[in-house]
Amino acid sequence: MESIIQQNFSSLISKVIYSDDKSILNDYSQEIISLCQANNIDFYSRSEGHEIETEYSIAISWRWLIKTNSNQKLIVLHDSLLPKYRGFSPLVTALINGDKEIGVSALFATEEYDKGDVIKQSKTVVSYPIKIEEAINRITSCYIELTLFLFRHIQLDNRISGSHQNEAEASYSLWRDEADYEIDWNRASSYIKRFVDAVDYPYKGASSFINGEKIRILDVEEVEDLNISNRVVGKVIRIDNGKPVIVCGKGLIKIVKGKFDNSDDDILPFKKFRTRLGL
């Protein structure tokens, strides 16, 4: 939105439709509202039921169905390099999997999600460890590049076209809910580190349980593995300066930042050695 305004494309916007998202700590809806108000752009909440009336519409980070007619073109900006990771939370999935490249695809919407012709893609290289907030900031430039590309073509009344996706290379990323924040201690420490970083702010943070009480694990470090004869994942093997070191399926993880889920109380320093994390 800021880039569109800076490039003097705001006159092409008929209206902005936003929605609240309670599944993350900051959905930026208030920032969108303030930006529209400051620049005299009409805006409406999704709950108000406004329909698309323009020839082109662009959906960004949108997970609801949008009705259009045969004369309208709906363009979706999806945060994966399609046909990889069609579906939900693709950036989170990419980071958990340790992908070396992340990016955004602009594509035409179809009845089946994320299967339309790809108009243009933009990508960036990442290295690990990387937090989700930093990754979001990195691909923001990809969103800006694609959005300005689309607005330039619309302003000049140029034809926007796309190319078919290779179905043989397609993969899908499933929707996530609260259960998907839980750490699987059977995984390798490298995977768990990527997982914790990938669901950090603006998401709620990775979760586990201590004596039935949910905690949020916000930052961890990989620790060199030990030869554990009776390996039981989730157990604390030692405490380093108040920070517990947890046994994983492969490797060890040190918790360096965490809090209780129902409060902002810190779980550190850790005092009880005989602790098992999990359900």
N, C-alpha and C positions, 0 to 999 in steps of 0.2 A: 504493500500500500504506500509506504513512504517513497519507494523508488518510482512508482507510477506517478505520484504527485510531483516529485522532483523533476521528472521528465516531461511534465506538462501533459500527461495523458488523462488526468482526472475528469476532463470534460467528456471522455468516452464512457465513463461509468454511469449507468442508469441508476443502479442501487447496489448496496452491499447487504448481503444477508449473512448474519452471524448466528452462532449458537453457543450456549454454555456447555462446558464439558466437565462434569464433576469427578471424572475418573483421574484427573491430573491436578496438581497443586496450583498451576497457573495456566489457564486456557487463553489468556491474552484478549478475552472478549472486551474487557473494559478499555484496553489500549486501542482496539479497533474502533470502538464507539467514540473515544476521544479524538482520534485521528479524523474520523468522518465529520464530527461536529466542527472541528477546527478548520476544515476545508470545504464545508457546505456540500458534503456528499450525502445523499439520502441513504439511510440504513434502517434495517428492520431485523427483528429477531425471527429465527426459524419458527418459533411458536405462533407468530402472527399469520403464518400461512400464505406468504406472498408467492406468486407464481412468476416464472420466467417469461418476459415479454420481448426481449431483445433477440436479434439473430444469433449472437454469440453469448455464451456464458462460460465462466471459468470456475471450477470447483477445486478448492485447495484444502487439504486436510479435512475432507468432508466424508461422512460415512452413512449418509441417508440417501434414499432414492430421490431423484429430481425428475419431474415430469417435463418433457419437451414435446413439441410437435415435429412433423417431418421437415419443416422449413427452418428449424432451429439447430444450432450446432453447439453441443455441450463438450467442453474441453476439460479434462481432468489433469491435475498435476499430482503425480503419485511419487512418493519418496522411495523409489527403488529403480534399478536399471532393468526395466521390463525386457523380456518376460519373466525375469526372476522376481520372486516374492510378490506375486499378485495377492491382494487382500489387505489384511489389517496389520498395523504396526510394523511395516516392513523394515524401517530403520532399526528398530530395536532388535529384530530378528537378525539383520545383517551384522550388527555389532556383537551380538551373542555368538554368532557363528564365526566371527573373526575375519570378515571380508576385508580385503585390502582396498577396495574401491566402494564408495557409496555415492548416491546421486539421486536425480529426479528425472522422471519421464513426463512429457506432455503428450497426451493421447486423446483421441476421440472416444467419448463414452459410448458403450453398447449396453444391451440388456444384461449381458454377463459381465461381472465386474472385472475391470482392468484387462480386457481382451481386445480392446479396440486398436485401430491403427496408431502407431507411434509417430508423432509429429517431429519431436526433437528431444534429445536427452542432454543432460549436463552432469558431469561427475567430478569427484575429487578423491585424491588418495589419502588414506588414513593409516596411522600406525598406532600400536597398542602399548600401554593402556590409554584409553580415551573415554571420557565421561560422555553420556548422552547429550548433556547441555552443550558441550563443545562440538559434538557431531552435528547437532541442530544448527549451531552457529555456522558451521562449515558449509552445510548444504543450503543455508539461506541464500548464499551467492548463486547457487544453482537455480533456486526458485526465482530469484531476481532476473537472472539471464533469460530464463524461459518466458517469464511473464512479459518482460519488455520486448522480447522477440514477437510474441503474440500480439501485443498492443501495436507495435510498429506495422505489422501486416494488416491488422484490422483498420488502422488509421489510413493506410494507403490503399485499402480495399483490395489487397492482394489475396489470391487464393491460398488457403491453408490446406495442405495435404499431408498424408501420413503413409507409413509403410506397414505391411502386415507383420505381425509377430510370428516368431518361429515356435510353433506349439511343442515341438520336440524338446525345447529348452525351458519350457514353462515350469515354474514352481509356485507354491502358495504359502502364505503366512497366515496362520489362524488368528482369530480374535482372541484377546486376552482379557481376563478378569482378575479378581483379587487372588484367586488360587494360583495364578501364574506368577505372582510375585515371590512365591515360596522357593527357597533355595533347596536344591536336591544335592545333599551332601555326598551322594554316591558318585557325583561327577568329579572330574579332575579339577585341581585347584585353579588351573589356567582358565577353564571354562567358567568356574564360579566367579573369578575375578572379573571376567568380561560381563557376566550376567549382572553382578552387583552394579557395575558401572553403567550398564545399558538401561537399567530401570531406576536410576537415580533421578534427582530433580531435573525436569519438572514433574516426573512421575513420583509415586509414593515411596519408592525404595524397596529393596529386596527384604523379604521377611523370613523369620524362623520363629521357633517357640522355645521358651525356657520354662519348664514346669507348667506347661499349658498356657503361658502368657505370651502373646505375640510381641515380637520385637522387630524393629526396622534396622537392618544392617546397611549403613550408608557408605562405608569405605572399608576396604580390606587390602591386605598385602599378601602376595605369595611367599611361602616359606619353604626352604629346602626340605624335602621329604626325609623321613627316618624309616629304618627297618622295623616295622611294627608287626610282631608275630601274630597278635590277636587283633587285627585291624577292625575297629568298629567306627563307622563314619558318624560324625556329629559330636563325638566325645572331645572334651578339652584335654589336650595332652600336656600343656604347660601354660603358665601365665607369665608374659613378659612385661614387666612394669605396668601391671594392671590390665594388659591387653591379652585376651585369650587366644591361644593357637588351637585351631580346630582340625580334626582328622577328616580328610576328604577321601573319595574313592582312590585318588592318586594325588599325592602331594598334601601340603598343609596350607591353611589359610589363617592369617592373623587378623582379627577384627580391630580396626583402628578408630572407627566411629560408628556409633549406633545409639538408638533410643528406644524407649518403650512405645508401643503403637498408640496407646490411649493417652499419652502425655508427652511432654518434651524432656522428661527425665532421662539423663544419660545412663546407658547400661555399663559404662566404664567409670571408674576402675572396676575390673572384675575381681571379685573376692572369693567366690566359691569355686574351688578347683574341681570337685566332683560334679561336673555339669555336663549334661547331654543336650545338644541342640537338635530340634526337630519337633514332631508332633508330641 
